[in-house]
């Protein structure tokens, strides 16, 4: 009997970073140089989030206003909850993260 190893499902997602001032940008506000500066995340946020994720076995990198990450499906479920429920932000990340969203597939793979 031949057995095949299953490759674990990989989940790709983004953690949206809280801005340094704590303000929520209005949905209708156009992006300008002033608004980008006003809503920029705290410079310490991405490194702190990436370090926490790395300790949990998650691959992550700074993507400006978010942290782009990927993890095995089981790791994602343990840290953020089981889909299809909305992922929850763990208390350890709440000072820096406002939401967790799935990453869209790159156009090449659609």
ZIBEL-V888951 format. One record per helix or strand of 2 or more residues. SS is the DSSP state (H for helix, E for strand). FROM is the first residue (numbers start at 1). LEN is the number of residues. Records with the same first field share a line. If there is no record, write none. Layout:
SS=FROM-LEN ; FROM-LEN
//
This chain:
E=10-8 ; 59-4 ; 66-7 ; 97-6
H=33-7 ; 43-13 ; 73-8 ; 107-3
//
